[in-house]
Amino acid sequence: MPDEFDQVQDRMERDEELRKKYTPKPAEIRSTGKCLYCGTFLEKGQRFCDADCRDDFEYMIHRKTNK
């Protein structure tokens, strides 16, 4: 019979798999004409104005999905 630690570990692994499956990736998010992080207007097809905004957006998404 698995002990409590094993049960918790199994649950954490299942939760992480579900989180990965249902969390939108930045590459899946469409361009809106504005930077997805800071809102600066962009040329058609762009999602971020620079690498800093892209990285900050990815960090923000990661933080929200790992709470």
mmCIF file as Biopython writes it, N, C-alpha, C and O atoms, coordinates in Angstrom:
data_model
#
loop_
_atom_site.group_PDB
_atom_site.id
_atom_site.type_symbol
_atom_site.label_atom_id
_atom_site.label_alt_id
_atom_site.label_comp_id
_atom_site.label_asym_id
_atom_site.label_entity_id
_atom_site.label_seq_id
_atom_site.pdbx_PDB_ins_code
_atom_site.Cartn_x
_atom_site.Cartn_y
_atom_site.Cartn_z
_atom_site.occupancy
_atom_site.B_iso_or_equiv
_atom_site.auth_seq_id
_atom_site.auth_asym_id
_atom_site.pdbx_PDB_model_num
ATOM 1   N N  . MET A ? 1  ? 0.849  -1.184 0.000   1.0 0.0 1  A 1 
ATOM 2   C CA . MET A ? 1  ? 0.000  0.000  0.000   1.0 0.0 1  A 1 
ATOM 3   C C  . MET A ? 1  ? 0.891  1.243  0.000   1.0 0.0 1  A 1 
ATOM 4   O O  . MET A ? 1  ? 1.801  1.363  0.821   1.0 0.0 1  A 1 
ATOM 5   N N  . PRO A ? 2  ? 0.624  2.164  -0.923  1.0 0.0 2  A 1 
ATOM 6   C CA . PRO A ? 2  ? 1.460  3.366  -0.988  1.0 0.0 2  A 1 
ATOM 7   C C  . PRO A ? 2  ? 1.254  4.249  0.248   1.0 0.0 2  A 1 
ATOM 8   O O  . PRO A ? 2  ? 0.148  4.386  0.773   1.0 0.0 2  A 1 
ATOM 9   N N  . ASP A ? 3  ? 2.345  4.827  0.675   1.0 0.0 3  A 1 
ATOM 10  C CA . ASP A ? 3  ? 2.220  5.717  1.827   1.0 0.0 3  A 1 
ATOM 11  C C  . ASP A ? 3  ? 1.755  7.102  1.374   1.0 0.0 3  A 1 
ATOM 12  O O  . ASP A ? 3  ? 1.588  7.358  0.182   1.0 0.0 3  A 1 
ATOM 13  N N  . GLU A ? 4  ? 1.554  7.971  2.333   1.0 0.0 4  A 1 
ATOM 14  C CA . GLU A ? 4  ? 1.021  9.308  2.051   1.0 0.0 4  A 1 
ATOM 15  C C  . GLU A ? 4  ? 1.943  10.094 1.122   1.0 0.0 4  A 1 
ATOM 16  O O  . GLU A ? 4  ? 1.467  10.818 0.247   1.0 0.0 4  A 1 
ATOM 17  N N  . PHE A ? 5  ? 3.236  9.961  1.302   1.0 0.0 5  A 1 
ATOM 18  C CA . PHE A ? 5  ? 4.194  10.671 0.447   1.0 0.0 5  A 1 
ATOM 19  C C  . PHE A ? 5  ? 4.047  10.251 -1.010  1.0 0.0 5  A 1 
ATOM 20  O O  . PHE A ? 5  ? 4.052  11.099 -1.902  1.0 0.0 5  A 1 
ATOM 21  N N  . ASP A ? 6  ? 3.918  8.955  -1.259  1.0 0.0 6  A 1 
ATOM 22  C CA . ASP A ? 6  ? 3.742  8.466  -2.627  1.0 0.0 6  A 1 
ATOM 23  C C  . ASP A ? 6  ? 2.462  8.990  -3.245  1.0 0.0 6  A 1 
ATOM 24  O O  . ASP A ? 6  ? 2.444  9.348  -4.423  1.0 0.0 6  A 1 
ATOM 25  N N  . GLN A ? 7  ? 1.397  9.039  -2.473  1.0 0.0 7  A 1 
ATOM 26  C CA . GLN A ? 7  ? 0.123  9.543  -2.973  1.0 0.0 7  A 1 
ATOM 27  C C  . GLN A ? 7  ? 0.227  11.019 -3.345  1.0 0.0 7  A 1 
ATOM 28  O O  . GLN A ? 7  ? -0.285 11.441 -4.382  1.0 0.0 7  A 1 
ATOM 29  N N  . VAL A ? 8  ? 0.879  11.788 -2.509  1.0 0.0 8  A 1 
ATOM 30  C CA . VAL A ? 8  ? 1.054  13.216 -2.788  1.0 0.0 8  A 1 
ATOM 31  C C  . VAL A ? 8  ? 1.919  13.398 -4.032  1.0 0.0 8  A 1 
ATOM 32  O O  . VAL A ? 8  ? 1.613  14.233 -4.884  1.0 0.0 8  A 1 
ATOM 33  N N  . GLN A ? 9  ? 2.983  12.632 -4.139  1.0 0.0 9  A 1 
ATOM 34  C CA . GLN A ? 9  ? 3.870  12.730 -5.303  1.0 0.0 9  A 1 
ATOM 35  C C  . GLN A ? 9  ? 3.108  12.387 -6.590  1.0 0.0 9  A 1 
ATOM 36  O O  . GLN A ? 9  ? 3.255  13.083 -7.595  1.0 0.0 9  A 1 
ATOM 37  N N  . ASP A ? 10 ? 2.312  11.339 -6.568  1.0 0.0 10 A 1 
ATOM 38  C CA . ASP A ? 10 ? 1.518  10.963 -7.740  1.0 0.0 10 A 1 
ATOM 39  C C  . ASP A ? 10 ? 0.544  12.076 -8.115  1.0 0.0 10 A 1 
ATOM 40  O O  . ASP A ? 10 ? 0.379  12.397 -9.292  1.0 0.0 10 A 1 
ATOM 41  N N  . ARG A ? 11 ? -0.088 12.652 -7.121  1.0 0.0 11 A 1 
ATOM 42  C CA . ARG A ? 11 ? -1.048 13.732 -7.382  1.0 0.0 11 A 1 
ATOM 43  C C  . ARG A ? 11 ? -0.349 14.949 -8.002  1.0 0.0 11 A 1 
ATOM 44  O O  . ARG A ? 11 ? -0.872 15.562 -8.932  1.0 0.0 11 A 1 
ATOM 45  N N  . MET A ? 12 ? 0.823  15.290 -7.485  1.0 0.0 12 A 1 
ATOM 46  C CA . MET A ? 12 ? 1.574  16.429 -8.015  1.0 0.0 12 A 1 
ATOM 47  C C  . MET A ? 12 ? 1.978  16.182 -9.471  1.0 0.0 12 A 1 
ATOM 48  O O  . MET A ? 12 ? 1.926  17.101 -10.288 1.0 0.0 12 A 1 
ATOM 49  N N  . GLU A ? 13 ? 2.371  14.978 -9.796  1.0 0.0 13 A 1 
ATOM 50  C CA . GLU A ? 13 ? 2.754  14.656 -11.169 1.0 0.0 13 A 1 
ATOM 51  C C  . GLU A ? 13 ? 1.549  14.741 -12.105 1.0 0.0 13 A 1 
ATOM 52  O O  . GLU A ? 13 ? 1.661  15.270 -13.211 1.0 0.0 13 A 1 
ATOM 53  N N  . ARG A ? 14 ? 0.408  14.229 -11.673 1.0 0.0 14 A 1 
ATOM 54  C CA . ARG A ? 14 ? -0.808 14.327 -12.492 1.0 0.0 14 A 1 
ATOM 55  C C  . ARG A ? 14 ? -1.217 15.781 -12.694 1.0 0.0 14 A 1 
ATOM 56  O O  . ARG A ? 14 ? -1.583 16.179 -13.800 1.0 0.0 14 A 1 
ATOM 57  N N  . ASP A ? 15 ? -1.153 16.573 -11.626 1.0 0.0 15 A 1 
ATOM 58  C CA . ASP A ? 15 ? -1.504 17.991 -11.730 1.0 0.0 15 A 1 
ATOM 59  C C  . ASP A ? 15 ? -0.593 18.716 -12.709 1.0 0.0 15 A 1 
ATOM 60  O O  . ASP A ? 15 ? -1.062 19.534 -13.500 1.0 0.0 15 A 1 
ATOM 61  N N  . GLU A ? 16 ? 0.696  18.428 -12.668 1.0 0.0 16 A 1 
ATOM 62  C CA . GLU A ? 16 ? 1.649  19.077 -13.577 1.0 0.0 16 A 1 
ATOM 63  C C  . GLU A ? 16 ? 1.371  18.688 -15.028 1.0 0.0 16 A 1 
ATOM 64  O O  . GLU A ? 16 ? 1.452  19.533 -15.919 1.0 0.0 16 A 1 
ATOM 65  N N  . GLU A ? 17 ? 1.047  17.430 -15.270 1.0 0.0 17 A 1 
ATOM 66  C CA . GLU A ? 17 ? 0.709  16.992 -16.631 1.0 0.0 17 A 1 
ATOM 67  C C  . GLU A ? 17 ? -0.523 17.723 -17.147 1.0 0.0 17 A 1 
ATOM 68  O O  . GLU A ? 17 ? -0.545 18.166 -18.295 1.0 0.0 17 A 1 
ATOM 69  N N  . LEU A ? 18 ? -1.547 17.853 -16.310 1.0 0.0 18 A 1 
ATOM 70  C CA . LEU A ? 18 ? -2.751 18.581 -16.716 1.0 0.0 18 A 1 
ATOM 71  C C  . LEU A ? 18 ? -2.461 20.056 -16.957 1.0 0.0 18 A 1 
ATOM 72  O O  . LEU A ? 18 ? -2.979 20.643 -17.907 1.0 0.0 18 A 1 
ATOM 73  N N  . ARG A ? 19 ? -1.647 20.651 -16.113 1.0 0.0 19 A 1 
ATOM 74  C CA . ARG A ? 19 ? -1.304 22.065 -16.265 1.0 0.0 19 A 1 
ATOM 75  C C  . ARG A ? 19 ? -0.596 22.289 -17.602 1.0 0.0 19 A 1 
ATOM 76  O O  . ARG A ? 19 ? -0.903 23.245 -18.315 1.0 0.0 19 A 1 
ATOM 77  N N  . LYS A ? 20 ? 0.337  21.423 -17.937 1.0 0.0 20 A 1 
ATOM 78  C CA . LYS A ? 20 ? 1.056  21.543 -19.212 1.0 0.0 20 A 1 
ATOM 79  C C  . LYS A ? 20 ? 0.111  21.362 -20.393 1.0 0.0 20 A 1 
ATOM 80  O O  . LYS A ? 20 ? 0.231  22.048 -21.408 1.0 0.0 20 A 1 
ATOM 81  N N  . LYS A ? 21 ? -0.818 20.443 -20.253 1.0 0.0 21 A 1 
ATOM 82  C CA . LYS A ? 21 ? -1.736 20.141 -21.348 1.0 0.0 21 A 1 
ATOM 83  C C  . LYS A ? 21 ? -2.685 21.305 -21.636 1.0 0.0 21 A 1 
ATOM 84  O O  . LYS A ? 21 ? -2.985 21.586 -22.796 1.0 0.0 21 A 1 
ATOM 85  N N  . TYR A ? 22 ? -3.154 21.979 -20.595 1.0 0.0 22 A 1 
ATOM 86  C CA . TYR A ? 22 ? -4.195 22.997 -20.767 1.0 0.0 22 A 1 
ATOM 87  C C  . TYR A ? 22 ? -3.712 24.443 -20.670 1.0 0.0 22 A 1 
ATOM 88  O O  . TYR A ? 22 ? -4.523 25.366 -20.760 1.0 0.0 22 A 1 
ATOM 89  N N  . THR A ? 23 ? -2.425 24.656 -20.491 1.0 0.0 23 A 1 
ATOM 90  C CA . THR A ? 23 ? -1.888 26.011 -20.436 1.0 0.0 23 A 1 
ATOM 91  C C  . THR A ? 23 ? -1.519 26.461 -21.840 1.0 0.0 23 A 1 
ATOM 92  O O  . THR A ? 23 ? -0.724 25.801 -22.508 1.0 0.0 23 A 1 
ATOM 93  N N  . PRO A ? 24 ? -2.087 27.585 -22.303 1.0 0.0 24 A 1 
ATOM 94  C CA . PRO A ? 24 ? -1.728 28.042 -23.640 1.0 0.0 24 A 1 
ATOM 95  C C  . PRO A ? 24 ? -0.261 28.461 -23.700 1.0 0.0 24 A 1 
ATOM 96  O O  . PRO A ? 24 ? 0.236  29.138 -22.799 1.0 0.0 24 A 1 
ATOM 97  N N  . LYS A ? 25 ? 0.409  28.065 -24.742 1.0 0.0 25 A 1 
ATOM 98  C CA . LYS A ? 25 ? 1.795  28.454 -24.962 1.0 0.0 25 A 1 
ATOM 99  C C  . LYS A ? 25 ? 1.801  29.801 -25.681 1.0 0.0 25 A 1 
ATOM 100 O O  . LYS A ? 25 ? 0.904  30.065 -26.482 1.0 0.0 25 A 1 
ATOM 101 N N  . PRO A ? 26 ? 2.782  30.655 -25.418 1.0 0.0 26 A 1 
ATOM 102 C CA . PRO A ? 26 ? 2.836  31.940 -26.123 1.0 0.0 26 A 1 
ATOM 103 C C  . PRO A ? 26 ? 2.795  31.789 -27.637 1.0 0.0 26 A 1 
ATOM 104 O O  . PRO A ? 26 ? 2.250  32.651 -28.326 1.0 0.0 26 A 1 
ATOM 105 N N  . ALA A ? 27 ? 3.359  30.714 -28.164 1.0 0.0 27 A 1 
ATOM 106 C CA . ALA A ? 27 ? 3.350  30.504 -29.610 1.0 0.0 27 A 1 
ATOM 107 C C  . ALA A ? 27 ? 1.933  30.235 -30.127 1.0 0.0 27 A 1 
ATOM 108 O O  . ALA A ? 27 ? 1.665  30.439 -31.311 1.0 0.0 27 A 1 
ATOM 109 N N  . GLU A ? 28 ? 1.029  29.783 -29.263 1.0 0.0 28 A 1 
ATOM 110 C CA . GLU A ? 28 ? -0.345 29.484 -29.655 1.0 0.0 28 A 1 
ATOM 111 C C  . GLU A ? 28 ? -1.251 30.704 -29.575 1.0 0.0 28 A 1 
ATOM 112 O O  . GLU A ? 28 ? -2.370 30.677 -30.087 1.0 0.0 28 A 1 
ATOM 113 N N  . ILE A ? 29 ? -0.789 31.761 -28.946 1.0 0.0 29 A 1 
ATOM 114 C CA . ILE A ? 29 ? -1.594 32.961 -28.777 1.0 0.0 29 A 1 
ATOM 115 C C  . ILE A ? 29 ? -1.413 33.855 -30.002 1.0 0.0 29 A 1 
ATOM 116 O O  . ILE A ? 29 ? -0.288 34.176 -30.386 1.0 0.0 29 A 1 
ATOM 117 N N  . ARG A ? 30 ? -2.502 34.243 -30.596 1.0 0.0 30 A 1 
ATOM 118 C CA . ARG A ? 30 ? -2.457 35.009 -31.848 1.0 0.0 30 A 1 
ATOM 119 C C  . ARG A ? 30 ? -2.081 36.470 -31.631 1.0 0.0 30 A 1 
ATOM 120 O O  . ARG A ? 30 ? -2.241 37.032 -30.548 1.0 0.0 30 A 1 
ATOM 121 N N  . SER A ? 31 ? -1.580 37.050 -32.700 1.0 0.0 31 A 1 
ATOM 122 C CA . SER A ? 31 ? -1.247 38.468 -32.717 1.0 0.0 31 A 1 
ATOM 123 C C  . SER A ? 31 ? -2.531 39.298 -32.635 1.0 0.0 31 A 1 
ATOM 124 O O  . SER A ? 31 ? -3.545 38.957 -33.243 1.0 0.0 31 A 1 
ATOM 125 N N  . THR A ? 32 ? -2.468 40.387 -31.876 1.0 0.0 32 A 1 
ATOM 126 C CA . THR A ? 32 ? -3.641 41.258 -31.719 1.0 0.0 32 A 1 
ATOM 127 C C  . THR A ? 32 ? -3.414 42.649 -32.300 1.0 0.0 32 A 1 
ATOM 128 O O  . THR A ? 32 ? -4.311 43.492 -32.275 1.0 0.0 32 A 1 
ATOM 129 N N  . GLY A ? 33 ? -2.196 42.891 -32.829 1.0 0.0 33 A 1 
ATOM 130 C CA . GLY A ? 33 ? -1.854 44.227 -33.291 1.0 0.0 33 A 1 
ATOM 131 C C  . GLY A ? 33 ? -1.178 45.052 -32.213 1.0 0.0 33 A 1 
ATOM 132 O O  . GLY A ? 33 ? -0.706 46.161 -32.468 1.0 0.0 33 A 1 
ATOM 133 N N  . LYS A ? 34 ? -1.133 44.500 -30.997 1.0 0.0 34 A 1 
ATOM 134 C CA . LYS A ? 34 ? -0.459 45.148 -29.874 1.0 0.0 34 A 1 
ATOM 135 C C  . LYS A ? 34 ? 0.437  44.122 -29.200 1.0 0.0 34 A 1 
ATOM 136 O O  . LYS A ? 34 ? 0.190  42.919 -29.275 1.0 0.0 34 A 1 
ATOM 137 N N  . CYS A ? 35 ? 1.468  44.606 -28.550 1.0 0.0 35 A 1 
ATOM 138 C CA . CYS A ? 35 ? 2.337  43.729 -27.771 1.0 0.0 35 A 1 
ATOM 139 C C  . CYS A ? 35 ? 1.481  43.057 -26.697 1.0 0.0 35 A 1 
ATOM 140 O O  . CYS A ? 35 ? 0.733  43.725 -25.984 1.0 0.0 35 A 1 
ATOM 141 N N  . LEU A ? 36 ? 1.593  41.758 -26.589 1.0 0.0 36 A 1 
ATOM 142 C CA . LEU A ? 36 ? 0.781  41.012 -25.617 1.0 0.0 36 A 1 
ATOM 143 C C  . LEU A ? 36 ? 1.170  41.316 -24.183 1.0 0.0 36 A 1 
ATOM 144 O O  . LEU A ? 36 ? 0.428  40.987 -23.257 1.0 0.0 36 A 1 
ATOM 145 N N  . TYR A ? 37 ? 2.328  41.942 -23.985 1.0 0.0 37 A 1 
ATOM 146 C CA . TYR A ? 37 ? 2.751  42.259 -22.628 1.0 0.0 37 A 1 
ATOM 147 C C  . TYR A ? 37 ? 2.522  43.730 -22.272 1.0 0.0 37 A 1 
ATOM 148 O O  . TYR A ? 37 ? 1.910  44.035 -21.248 1.0 0.0 37 A 1 
ATOM 149 N N  . CYS A ? 38 ? 3.013  44.638 -23.115 1.0 0.0 38 A 1 
ATOM 150 C CA . CYS A ? 38 ? 2.947  46.061 -22.729 1.0 0.0 38 A 1 
ATOM 151 C C  . CYS A ? 38 ? 1.895  46.868 -23.487 1.0 0.0 38 A 1 
ATOM 152 O O  . CYS A ? 38 ? 1.586  47.993 -23.094 1.0 0.0 38 A 1 
ATOM 153 N N  . GLY A ? 39 ? 1.337  46.310 -24.571 1.0 0.0 39 A 1 
ATOM 154 C CA . GLY A ? 39 ? 0.276  47.001 -25.290 1.0 0.0 39 A 1 
ATOM 155 C C  . GLY A ? 39 ? 0.716  47.954 -26.382 1.0 0.0 39 A 1 
ATOM 156 O O  . GLY A ? 39 ? -0.124 48.629 -26.977 1.0 0.0 39 A 1 
ATOM 157 N N  . THR A ? 40 ? 2.025  48.030 -26.665 1.0 0.0 40 A 1 
ATOM 158 C CA . THR A ? 40 ? 2.526  48.885 -27.738 1.0 0.0 40 A 1 
ATOM 159 C C  . THR A ? 40 ? 1.989  48.395 -29.079 1.0 0.0 40 A 1 
ATOM 160 O O  . THR A ? 40 ? 1.947  47.189 -29.322 1.0 0.0 40 A 1 
ATOM 161 N N  . PHE A ? 41 ? 1.576  49.315 -29.953 1.0 0.0 41 A 1 
ATOM 162 C CA . PHE A ? 41 ? 1.100  48.926 -31.276 1.0 0.0 41 A 1 
ATOM 163 C C  . PHE A ? 41 ? 2.241  48.329 -32.086 1.0 0.0 41 A 1 
ATOM 164 O O  . PHE A ? 41 ? 3.375  48.805 -32.040 1.0 0.0 41 A 1 
ATOM 165 N N  . LEU A ? 42 ? 1.910  47.259 -32.840 1.0 0.0 42 A 1 
ATOM 166 C CA . LEU A ? 42 ? 2.916  46.522 -33.596 1.0 0.0 42 A 1 
ATOM 167 C C  . LEU A ? 42 ? 2.499  46.358 -35.046 1.0 0.0 42 A 1 
ATOM 168 O O  . LEU A ? 42 ? 1.349  46.596 -35.414 1.0 0.0 42 A 1 
ATOM 169 N N  . GLU A ? 43 ? 3.465  45.946 -35.862 1.0 0.0 43 A 1 
ATOM 170 C CA . GLU A ? 43 ? 3.161  45.613 -37.244 1.0 0.0 43 A 1 
ATOM 171 C C  . GLU A ? 43 ? 2.373  44.309 -37.264 1.0 0.0 43 A 1 
ATOM 172 O O  . GLU A ? 43 ? 2.423  43.526 -36.315 1.0 0.0 43 A 1 
ATOM 173 N N  . LYS A ? 44 ? 1.660  44.088 -38.334 1.0 0.0 44 A 1 
ATOM 174 C CA . LYS A ? 44 ? 0.817  42.908 -38.469 1.0 0.0 44 A 1 
ATOM 175 C C  . LYS A ? 44 ? 1.644  41.620 -38.281 1.0 0.0 44 A 1 
ATOM 176 O O  . LYS A ? 44 ? 2.723  41.473 -38.855 1.0 0.0 44 A 1 
ATOM 177 N N  . GLY A ? 45 ? 1.125  40.717 -37.487 1.0 0.0 45 A 1 
ATOM 178 C CA . GLY A ? 45 ? 1.764  39.424 -37.284 1.0 0.0 45 A 1 
ATOM 179 C C  . GLY A ? 45 ? 2.707  39.347 -36.102 1.0 0.0 45 A 1 
ATOM 180 O O  . GLY A ? 45 ? 3.074  38.250 -35.681 1.0 0.0 45 A 1 
ATOM 181 N N  . GLN A ? 46 ? 3.110  40.488 -35.556 1.0 0.0 46 A 1 
ATOM 182 C CA . GLN A ? 46 ? 3.998  40.464 -34.400 1.0 0.0 46 A 1 
ATOM 183 C C  . GLN A ? 46 ? 3.173  40.325 -33.119 1.0 0.0 46 A 1 
ATOM 184 O O  . GLN A ? 46 ? 2.037  40.791 -33.040 1.0 0.0 46 A 1 
ATOM 185 N N  . ARG A ? 47 ? 3.772  39.676 -32.121 1.0 0.0 47 A 1 
ATOM 186 C CA . ARG A ? 47 ? 3.079  39.509 -30.847 1.0 0.0 47 A 1 
ATOM 187 C C  . ARG A ? 47 ? 3.749  40.281 -29.719 1.0 0.0 47 A 1 
ATOM 188 O O  . ARG A ? 47 ? 3.104  40.629 -28.730 1.0 0.0 47 A 1 
ATOM 189 N N  . PHE A ? 48 ? 5.043  40.550 -29.866 1.0 0.0 48 A 1 
ATOM 190 C CA . PHE A ? 48 ? 5.799  41.261 -28.833 1.0 0.0 48 A 1 
ATOM 191 C C  . PHE A ? 48 ? 6.664  42.321 -29.486 1.0 0.0 48 A 1 
ATOM 192 O O  . PHE A ? 48 ? 7.107  42.166 -30.625 1.0 0.0 48 A 1 
ATOM 193 N N  . CYS A ? 49 ? 6.902  43.414 -28.745 1.0 0.0 49 A 1 
ATOM 194 C CA . CYS A ? 49 ? 7.705  44.495 -29.303 1.0 0.0 49 A 1 
ATOM 195 C C  . CYS A ? 49 ? 9.196  44.213 -29.183 1.0 0.0 49 A 1 
ATOM 196 O O  . CYS A ? 49 ? 9.984  44.735 -29.972 1.0 0.0 49 A 1 
ATOM 197 N N  . ASP A ? 50 ? 9.601  43.397 -28.211 1.0 0.0 50 A 1 
ATOM 198 C CA . ASP A ? 50 ? 11.004 43.028 -28.086 1.0 0.0 50 A 1 
ATOM 199 C C  . ASP A ? 50 ? 11.135 41.765 -27.235 1.0 0.0 50 A 1 
ATOM 200 O O  . ASP A ? 50 ? 10.143 41.248 -26.720 1.0 0.0 50 A 1 
ATOM 201 N N  . ALA A ? 51 ? 12.347 41.282 -27.097 1.0 0.0 51 A 1 
ATOM 202 C CA . ALA A ? 51 ? 12.596 40.041 -26.353 1.0 0.0 51 A 1 
ATOM 203 C C  . ALA A ? 51 ? 12.262 40.201 -24.872 1.0 0.0 51 A 1 
ATOM 204 O O  . ALA A ? 51 ? 11.827 39.243 -24.232 1.0 0.0 51 A 1 
ATOM 205 N N  . ASP A ? 52 ? 12.457 41.388 -24.326 1.0 0.0 52 A 1 
ATOM 206 C CA . ASP A ? 52 ? 12.138 41.600 -22.906 1.0 0.0 52 A 1 
ATOM 207 C C  . ASP A ? 52 ? 10.651 41.400 -22.643 1.0 0.0 52 A 1 
ATOM 208 O O  . ASP A ? 52 ? 10.276 40.731 -21.679 1.0 0.0 52 A 1 
ATOM 209 N N  . CYS A ? 53 ? 9.807  41.972 -23.488 1.0 0.0 53 A 1 
ATOM 210 C CA . CYS A ? 53 ? 8.364  41.807 -23.317 1.0 0.0 53 A 1 
ATOM 211 C C  . CYS A ? 53 ? 7.966  40.344 -23.502 1.0 0.0 53 A 1 
ATOM 212 O O  . CYS A ? 53 ? 7.127  39.829 -22.763 1.0 0.0 53 A 1 
ATOM 213 N N  . ARG A ? 54 ? 8.566  39.676 -24.485 1.0 0.0 54 A 1 
ATOM 214 C CA . ARG A ? 54 ? 8.281  38.256 -24.691 1.0 0.0 54 A 1 
ATOM 215 C C  . ARG A ? 54 ? 8.640  37.448 -23.444 1.0 0.0 54 A 1 
ATOM 216 O O  . ARG A ? 54 ? 7.851  36.628 -22.974 1.0 0.0 54 A 1 
ATOM 217 N N  . ASP A ? 55 ? 9.845  37.692 -22.915 1.0 0.0 55 A 1 
ATOM 218 C CA . ASP A ? 55 ? 10.302 36.952 -21.742 1.0 0.0 55 A 1 
ATOM 219 C C  . ASP A ? 55 ? 9.431  37.253 -20.519 1.0 0.0 55 A 1 
ATOM 220 O O  . ASP A ? 55 ? 9.097  36.348 -19.754 1.0 0.0 55 A 1 
ATOM 221 N N  . ASP A ? 56 ? 9.067  38.522 -20.338 1.0 0.0 56 A 1 
ATOM 222 C CA . ASP A ? 56 ? 8.214  38.891 -19.201 1.0 0.0 56 A 1 
ATOM 223 C C  . ASP A ? 56 ? 6.831  38.252 -19.323 1.0 0.0 56 A 1 
ATOM 224 O O  . ASP A ? 56 ? 6.261  37.806 -18.327 1.0 0.0 56 A 1 
ATOM 225 N N  . PHE A ? 57 ? 6.295  38.207 -20.536 1.0 0.0 57 A 1 
ATOM 226 C CA . PHE A ? 57 ? 5.001  37.579 -20.772 1.0 0.0 57 A 1 
ATOM 227 C C  . PHE A ? 57 ? 5.061  36.093 -20.447 1.0 0.0 57 A 1 
ATOM 228 O O  . PHE A ? 57 ? 4.173  35.566 -19.776 1.0 0.0 57 A 1 
ATOM 229 N N  . GLU A ? 58 ? 6.109  35.410 -20.922 1.0 0.0 58 A 1 
ATOM 230 C CA . GLU A ? 58 ? 6.262  33.984 -20.646 1.0 0.0 58 A 1 
ATOM 231 C C  . GLU A ? 58 ? 6.405  33.731 -19.148 1.0 0.0 58 A 1 
ATOM 232 O O  . GLU A ? 58 ? 5.855  32.762 -18.625 1.0 0.0 58 A 1 
ATOM 233 N N  . TYR A ? 59 ? 7.135  34.595 -18.463 1.0 0.0 59 A 1 
ATOM 234 C CA . TYR A ? 59 ? 7.289  34.470 -17.015 1.0 0.0 59 A 1 
ATOM 235 C C  . TYR A ? 59 ? 5.939  34.650 -16.322 1.0 0.0 59 A 1 
ATOM 236 O O  . TYR A ? 59 ? 5.602  33.903 -15.404 1.0 0.0 59 A 1 
ATOM 237 N N  . MET A ? 60 ? 5.169  35.642 -16.767 1.0 0.0 60 A 1 
ATOM 238 C CA . MET A ? 60 ? 3.864  35.916 -16.188 1.0 0.0 60 A 1 
ATOM 239 C C  . MET A ? 60 ? 2.936  34.708 -16.382 1.0 0.0 60 A 1 
ATOM 240 O O  . MET A ? 60 ? 2.247  34.305 -15.446 1.0 0.0 60 A 1 
ATOM 241 N N  . ILE A ? 61 ? 2.915  34.139 -17.567 1.0 0.0 61 A 1 
ATOM 242 C CA . ILE A ? 61 ? 2.082  32.966 -17.840 1.0 0.0 61 A 1 
ATOM 243 C C  . ILE A ? 61 ? 2.522  31.808 -16.956 1.0 0.0 61 A 1 
ATOM 244 O O  . ILE A ? 61 ? 1.689  31.102 -16.388 1.0 0.0 61 A 1 
ATOM 245 N N  . HIS A ? 62 ? 3.820  31.616 -16.843 1.0 0.0 62 A 1 
ATOM 246 C CA . HIS A ? 62 ? 4.347  30.531 -16.029 1.0 0.0 62 A 1 
ATOM 247 C C  . HIS A ? 62 ? 3.944  30.707 -14.563 1.0 0.0 62 A 1 
ATOM 248 O O  . HIS A ? 62 ? 3.567  29.739 -13.902 1.0 0.0 62 A 1 
ATOM 249 N N  . ARG A ? 63 ? 4.024  31.932 -14.056 1.0 0.0 63 A 1 
ATOM 250 C CA . ARG A ? 63 ? 3.658  32.202 -12.657 1.0 0.0 63 A 1 
ATOM 251 C C  . ARG A ? 63 ? 2.171  31.948 -12.405 1.0 0.0 63 A 1 
ATOM 252 O O  . ARG A ? 63 ? 1.796  31.391 -11.373 1.0 0.0 63 A 1 
ATOM 253 N N  . LYS A ? 64 ? 1.337  32.357 -13.347 1.0 0.0 64 A 1 
ATOM 254 C CA . LYS A ? 64 ? -0.110 32.183 -13.167 1.0 0.0 64 A 1 
ATOM 255 C C  . LYS A ? 64 ? -0.510 30.722 -13.188 1.0 0.0 64 A 1 
ATOM 256 O O  . LYS A ? 64 ? -1.441 30.323 -12.488 1.0 0.0 64 A 1 
ATOM 257 N N  . THR A ? 65 ? 0.185  29.916 -13.983 1.0 0.0 65 A 1 
ATOM 258 C CA . THR A ? 65 ? -0.200 28.512 -14.112 1.0 0.0 65 A 1 
ATOM 259 C C  . THR A ? 65 ? 0.430  27.634 -13.044 1.0 0.0 65 A 1 
ATOM 260 O O  . THR A ? 65 ? 0.051  26.470 -12.911 1.0 0.0 65 A 1 
ATOM 261 N N  . ASN A ? 66 ? 1.366  28.149 -12.291 1.0 0.0 66 A 1 
ATOM 262 C CA . ASN A ? 66 ? 2.040  27.337 -11.274 1.0 0.0 66 A 1 
ATOM 263 C C  . ASN A ? 66 ? 1.689  27.749 -9.857  1.0 0.0 66 A 1 
ATOM 264 O O  . ASN A ? 66 ? 2.463  27.503 -8.932  1.0 0.0 66 A 1 
ATOM 265 N N  . LYS A ? 67 ? 0.551  28.363 -9.676  1.0 0.0 67 A 1 
ATOM 266 C CA . LYS A ? 67 ? 0.120  28.761 -8.325  1.0 0.0 67 A 1 
ATOM 267 C C  . LYS A ? 67 ? -0.590 27.619 -7.656  1.0 0.0 67 A 1 
ATOM 268 O O  . LYS A ? 67 ? -1.031 27.750 -6.514  1.0 0.0 67 A 1 
#
